[in-house]
Amino acid sequence: MDLISILATAVLAATVATVIMGFLAYGAFKLREKRGPRGRTTVGLTLESEGPVFFSRYVPGAAGMAAGDERLD
């Protein structure tokens, strides 16, 4: 076999392996989604609670405005 045939076979094998891994990952995702959350709590919040767990919502103009500051609208 020449070099081109070997490289073409390697590229084909890598492509097939990638597609197979994609199907396996999708199947694992669907199984995990079907199982549902376990109901663990994190910092007093359940996983089903609304809102972010690690971040707080940013509201422009609500914080950090000192007296006399002008808003540029």
Distance bins in CASP14 RR format, pairs under 12 A and 6 or more apart:
PFRMAT RR
TARGET T0000
AUTHOR 0000-0000-0000
RMODE 2
METHOD distances of the structure
MODEL  1
1 7 0 0 0 0 0 1 0 0 0 0 0
1 8 0 0 0 0 1 0 0 0 0 0 0
1 9 0 0 0 0 1 0 0 0 0 0 0
1 10 0 0 0 0 0 1 0 0 0 0 0
2 8 0 0 0 0 0 1 0 0 0 0 0
2 9 0 0 0 0 0 1 0 0 0 0 0
3 9 0 0 0 0 0 1 0 0 0 0 0
3 10 0 0 0 0 0 1 0 0 0 0 0
4 10 0 0 0 0 0 1 0 0 0 0 0
4 11 0 0 0 0 0 1 0 0 0 0 0
5 11 0 0 0 0 0 1 0 0 0 0 0
5 12 0 0 0 0 0 1 0 0 0 0 0
6 12 0 0 0 0 0 1 0 0 0 0 0
6 13 0 0 0 0 0 1 0 0 0 0 0
7 13 0 0 0 0 0 1 0 0 0 0 0
7 14 0 0 0 0 0 1 0 0 0 0 0
8 14 0 0 0 0 0 1 0 0 0 0 0
8 15 0 0 0 0 0 1 0 0 0 0 0
9 15 0 0 0 0 0 1 0 0 0 0 0
9 16 0 0 0 0 0 1 0 0 0 0 0
10 16 0 0 0 0 0 1 0 0 0 0 0
10 17 0 0 0 0 0 1 0 0 0 0 0
11 17 0 0 0 0 0 1 0 0 0 0 0
11 18 0 0 0 0 0 1 0 0 0 0 0
12 18 0 0 0 0 0 1 0 0 0 0 0
12 19 0 0 0 0 0 1 0 0 0 0 0
13 19 0 0 0 0 0 1 0 0 0 0 0
13 20 0 0 0 0 0 1 0 0 0 0 0
14 20 0 0 0 0 0 1 0 0 0 0 0
14 21 0 0 0 0 0 1 0 0 0 0 0
15 21 0 0 0 0 0 1 0 0 0 0 0
15 22 0 0 0 0 0 1 0 0 0 0 0
16 22 0 0 0 0 0 1 0 0 0 0 0
16 23 0 0 0 0 0 1 0 0 0 0 0
17 23 0 0 0 0 0 1 0 0 0 0 0
17 24 0 0 0 0 0 1 0 0 0 0 0
18 24 0 0 0 0 0 1 0 0 0 0 0
18 25 0 0 0 0 0 1 0 0 0 0 0
19 25 0 0 0 0 0 1 0 0 0 0 0
19 26 0 0 0 0 0 1 0 0 0 0 0
20 26 0 0 0 0 0 1 0 0 0 0 0
20 27 0 0 0 0 0 1 0 0 0 0 0
21 27 0 0 0 0 0 1 0 0 0 0 0
21 28 0 0 0 0 0 1 0 0 0 0 0
22 28 0 0 0 0 1 0 0 0 0 0 0
22 29 0 0 0 0 1 0 0 0 0 0 0
22 30 0 0 0 0 0 1 0 0 0 0 0
23 29 0 0 0 0 0 1 0 0 0 0 0
23 30 0 0 0 0 0 1 0 0 0 0 0
24 30 0 0 0 0 0 1 0 0 0 0 0
24 31 0 0 0 0 0 1 0 0 0 0 0
25 31 0 0 0 0 0 1 0 0 0 0 0
25 32 0 0 0 0 0 1 0 0 0 0 0
26 32 0 0 0 0 0 1 0 0 0 0 0
26 33 0 0 0 0 0 1 0 0 0 0 0
27 33 0 0 0 0 1 0 0 0 0 0 0
27 34 0 0 0 0 1 0 0 0 0 0 0
28 34 0 0 0 0 0 1 0 0 0 0 0
28 35 0 0 0 0 0 1 0 0 0 0 0
29 35 0 0 0 0 0 1 0 0 0 0 0
29 36 0 0 0 0 0 1 0 0 0 0 0
30 36 0 0 0 0 0 1 0 0 0 0 0
32 38 0 0 0 0 0 1 0 0 0 0 0
36 47 0 0 0 0 1 0 0 0 0 0 0
36 48 0 0 0 0 0 1 0 0 0 0 0
37 46 0 0 0 0 1 0 0 0 0 0 0
37 47 1 0 1 0 0 0 0 0 0 0 0
37 48 1 0 0 1 0 0 0 0 0 0 0
37 49 0 0 0 0 0 1 0 0 0 0 0
38 46 0 0 0 0 0 1 0 0 0 0 0
38 47 1 0 0 1 0 0 0 0 0 0 0
38 48 0 0 0 0 0 1 0 0 0 0 0
39 45 0 0 0 0 0 1 0 0 0 0 0
39 46 1 0 1 0 0 0 0 0 0 0 0
39 47 1 0 1 0 0 0 0 0 0 0 0
39 48 1 0 0 1 0 0 0 0 0 0 0
39 49 0 0 0 0 0 1 0 0 0 0 0
40 46 1 0 0 1 0 0 0 0 0 0 0
40 47 1 0 0 1 0 0 0 0 0 0 0
40 48 0 0 0 0 0 1 0 0 0 0 0
40 49 0 0 0 0 0 1 0 0 0 0 0
40 53 0 0 0 0 0 1 0 0 0 0 0
41 47 1 0 0 1 0 0 0 0 0 0 0
41 48 0 0 0 0 0 1 0 0 0 0 0
41 49 0 0 0 0 1 0 0 0 0 0 0
41 53 0 0 0 0 0 1 0 0 0 0 0
42 48 0 0 0 0 0 1 0 0 0 0 0
42 49 0 0 0 0 1 0 0 0 0 0 0
42 52 0 0 0 0 0 1 0 0 0 0 0
42 53 1 0 1 0 0 0 0 0 0 0 0
42 54 0 0 0 0 1 0 0 0 0 0 0
43 49 0 0 0 0 0 1 0 0 0 0 0
43 52 0 0 0 0 0 1 0 0 0 0 0
43 53 1 0 0 1 0 0 0 0 0 0 0
43 54 0 0 0 0 1 0 0 0 0 0 0
44 53 0 0 0 0 1 0 0 0 0 0 0
45 51 0 0 0 0 1 0 0 0 0 0 0
45 52 0 0 0 0 1 0 0 0 0 0 0
45 53 1 0 1 0 0 0 0 0 0 0 0
45 54 0 0 0 0 0 1 0 0 0 0 0
46 53 0 0 0 0 1 0 0 0 0 0 0
47 53 0 0 0 0 1 0 0 0 0 0 0
50 57 0 0 0 0 0 1 0 0 0 0 0
51 57 1 0 0 1 0 0 0 0 0 0 0
52 58 0 0 0 0 0 1 0 0 0 0 0
56 62 0 0 0 0 0 1 0 0 0 0 0
56 63 0 0 0 0 0 1 0 0 0 0 0
57 63 0 0 0 0 0 1 0 0 0 0 0
58 64 0 0 0 0 0 1 0 0 0 0 0
59 65 0 0 0 0 0 1 0 0 0 0 0
60 71 0 0 0 0 1 0 0 0 0 0 0
60 72 0 0 0 0 0 1 0 0 0 0 0
60 73 0 0 0 0 0 1 0 0 0 0 0
61 69 0 0 0 0 1 0 0 0 0 0 0
61 70 0 0 0 0 0 1 0 0 0 0 0
61 71 1 0 0 1 0 0 0 0 0 0 0
61 72 0 0 0 0 0 1 0 0 0 0 0
61 73 0 0 0 0 0 1 0 0 0 0 0
62 71 0 0 0 0 0 1 0 0 0 0 0
63 69 0 0 0 0 0 1 0 0 0 0 0
64 71 0 0 0 0 0 1 0 0 0 0 0
65 71 1 0 0 1 0 0 0 0 0 0 0
65 72 0 0 0 0 0 1 0 0 0 0 0
END
